[in-house]
């Protein structure tokens, strides 16, 4: 997939572009439904499937006080969009000046830069200054400028409408299984392994501490996960998110114990895929009690992970669990 930073850097217009507009944080099953329609349409006309998105997320600029926690970094979002089969992503630099653009001017800018014949949007799409550009207005501009507008209905899972905000709430609550169904994939975070207190190693369960740029960390607790070290082999693991209350610590950590890996991975990049929440973080009366519970966590995690279709889910983003 080709990534272009803004229309100004588009050196050559894509052939017969079929485009969709949106933030697409998380790249969930609703987003994928839109992408699949865009891809199919583009293939039918011998055209190019194009995603037009924004960085940073508009709320980061317009409402920083809301402290929006994103589901994906920019890099991860690009990886997920590419995995869906999109040909090109154009990422506009979202600024306050950009936000003040009138919907008419935005539509003209798109048409002038891409000369598209069709635009796909989600059911709740809005654009332009103060979100004043409704879908009806976009259709009006399409009729004037020469492009069609196709609206894609919301996707429902478990009888609920899928949205990025709903997924954020699920993850904050630790509802990993439902978040997975909404995403159509395991939620993951990535980062570098950094030095910790090495307590895990002294009690027989060495852990790797993760320094991550990801904003949304699931609820405090213990999780069964898959992990991949430096884009290499996949491993099963158990992750603890929290404060290690048994050791009277108050610093927040994300640490993973890999079940089938004993090599030193300090300094390596690692990505963690959350499968199921095992329990809350607990305070134990002594180290032996902690070791006993971790042993139980490992046994349970192994049983859970043996049943997962992990690789198929990662490779095929169209699968919904």
N, C-alpha and C positions, 0 to 999 in steps of 0.2 A: 504494500500500500504506500502510495506517495503522500507525504505530509507537507503541506504548504502553510507558511505562517502569514496569513492574510492575503487578500486578493491582489495587493500590490506586488507580491512576490510570485504571482502566477505568471510564468514566462510564456505559457502557451495554453489557450483555452482547451479544456477537455472536450473530446468528441461527444456530441449529443448527451450532455450531462443530465442525469436524473438525480436531483438533490433532495436532501432532507436537512432540516434546521433544528437545532436544540442543544441543550447542555450535555445530556446523555451521561450524567454522573452515575457510575456503577455499571453501566451497560447491562441493564436487566432485561427480562423477557419481553417487556413492552417495547423497549428500544430495539431489540432484535427483530421483533415483528415488523417494525418499520423498515429496518435495514433489509430484511428479506424481500419485502415488496419493492424497495428501491433497486436491489440487485436484479430481481426477476424482470422488472420493467426495463432496466438498462440492457440486459441480455437480449430481450425481445426486439430491441431496436438497434442493436449493435452499438450501444452507447457506453457511458462511463458512470458508475455509481459513485456519488459524492456526498460526504457528510460535511456540513458546515456547522462548526461549533465555536465555543468561546473559551478563552483563557486569560485571566482567571475567571472563575465562576462569577456571574454578575452580582450575586449577593455579597461576595467578598469585597466588592467595590461600593455597592449601593447601601448595604446594611451590615457593616462589619460588626456592629454591636450584637448581632444575632449569633455570632460565633459558629457559623455553619461548618460542620465537620463533613468533609467529602469522603465518598466511598472509594475513590480511586485517585491516585496521582495522575498527572498529565501523561506520564510515560505508560502507566498501566492502562489508562483509558485508550490510548492509541493502540496498544497491543491487543486489547479486547475488540476494538472496532475492526482492526485488520483481520483478526481471527474469524470475524463474521463474513469476510469476503468482500468488503468495501474496497473500491479501487483507489479512492483519493479522499483525504480529509483536509479541509481548509479550516485553519484555526484563526479566528479573528482575535486581535488583542483588545480585550474589553477594558475600556477606560470610561471615565465620567463623560468625556466628550462623545465617545461612541454611544453611551447610554442616552444622550440628549438628541440623538438622531431621530427625525420624524419617520414614522413608518413608511411613508411614501418614498422618502429619500433612501431608506434601507432597501426597499423593494427595487428601486431604480438602480441602486449600486449593485445588487445581486444580478439583475438582468444584464446590466452593462458589462459586468465582469465575467459572467458565465454563459450568458445567452441561453439559458435553460428553457425547455418547453414544458417542464412539469416539476412541481415541488411537492414533496410528501411531508406532512406534519402530523404530530400527535393530536389527540382529541382536545387537549387543553392548551394548545400552543398560543402564545402571544408574543409580540415583538414591538420594538421601537420605544420611543420616549414614554416612560411611565406605563409600559405594557399596553399602550393605547391601540396597538395594531392587533385587532382580533382576526380570527380565521375568516370571517366574512369580509373584513377589510382586505385581507390578503387575496381573497378570491376576486374582489373588485379590482385590485391592482393587477392581478393576473390577466383579467379580461382586457384591461387597458394596455398592458405592456406585452402581452402575448405569451402567457404561460398558464398551464392548468394547475389546480391545487387539489391534491388527493389527501383526504383526512383518514387517518388510521385509528380505529376504535381502541379503547383501553383494553388491556389484557387483564383478566381476572384469574386469580389463583386462590384456591381454598375459599371461593366465594367473595374474595376481596380484591379491590382494584390495586394493581401493582404500581408502585411509584418509588422514586428514590427516597423520599422522606419516610415512607412506610418501612423501607428496608433499614434505614438508619435507626428507627425506633426499635425494630426487631433485634438488631445487633446490640444496641444499648441495653436491651432487656435480656440478652443472652439467648434469644430464641433462634439458634443457629439453623436448625432444620427448616424452619419456615422461611428464613432469609435465603437459604439455599434454593428453595423452590421459587421464590420471587426473582432471584438473580438468574436462575438456570445454570448455576455453577456454584462452586464453593467460594465463600468470601475469603479473600486472602490479604495478607499484609507482607511487606518485604522490608529488608534493611540489612545492616551490617552487624555481624557478631562482634560484641565488644566485651571487654574484661568485666567480670563480676566479682562476687565475694568467694567463689569456688566452694561454697558450702555443699552444693549438690554432689560434687565429686567425693567429698569426705564421707558422705552417707551412702555412697553406692549408686547415685543417680546424677551423673554429670549433666549440667545444663549449659546451654548457650544463651547469653543475654542479647536481646535484639534492640538495636538502635534504629528506629524506623521513622521515615518522613510521613508515613500514613497518619491521617488525622483521626479516623474513626477506629478506635480499638474496642473490640467487643467487651461486654460486661466482665467485671472482675470474677475470676473463677478458674476452673481447671477444664481443659478441653482435649478431646481426641483430635489429632490433626495429621495431615500429610505435610511433608516439608521437602523442599528441593534446595540443595546447597550448590551455589555458583552454577546454576543451570545444568547441573549434572544429574546424578542418580536421585530417584525419589526414595523417601524414607517415611516410615511411620513414626509418630511422636506423640508426646503429651506436653501441652503448654500450660504454664501457670501465668495468669495475669493478675497482678495485685501488688501487695506490700510486704509479703513474707512476715505476717504477724507473729509467727512462732519465734522468730529471731529479733523481734522488737524493732523492725525497720519501718521507716516511714517514706522511703523512696519508691516510686512506682516503677515496676519492672514488667517486662514480657520475656519469659525464659522458656526455652524448649528443651526437653529431654528426648533425644532421638533413640528409638528402640533398637535399631540395628546398625548403629554407626558409632565407632569408638575413636576415630581419628580427631585430632585437634582441628577445629574449624574457626579458630579465632581470626578475625579479619575478613572472613569470607562473607559473601552475600548469601542470604537465605530467604526463601519465600515460604510462608506458612499458610496452609489451606485448612480452614476450620470445618470440621465435620460434625462434631456433637459436643455439647457442654456436658461435662461429667458431674460437676458439683460446684458449690460455692467455695471460696477460699476460707480456710478454717485456721483457728489457733489451736495448736496441740500442746499438751502439758509437758511433753519432752520430745527429744529427737527420735526416740524409738517409736513413739506413737505416730510421728510424722512419716517415718520410714515404712511403717505398716500400712498407712493409708496410701502412700505413693505406690507401694507394691500392688495394692488393690486397683488403683487407677490404671496402672500399666496393663494388668490382666484384662480389665474391662475395655480399655482402649484397643488392645489387640483384637478382641472379639468383634468390636464394632467395625474396625478398619478392614478386617478380613472380608466383610460383606459388601464393601463399597466398590462401585464401578468408577474408581477415581480417574484412571487414565482416559477412559472413554469420555468422561465428563469434561476433562481439560481439553482434549483434542477437538471434540465436537461441541461448539458453543450453542448449537441448536437443541441440545438435549435439555429437557426440563425434568428434574427429579421430583 
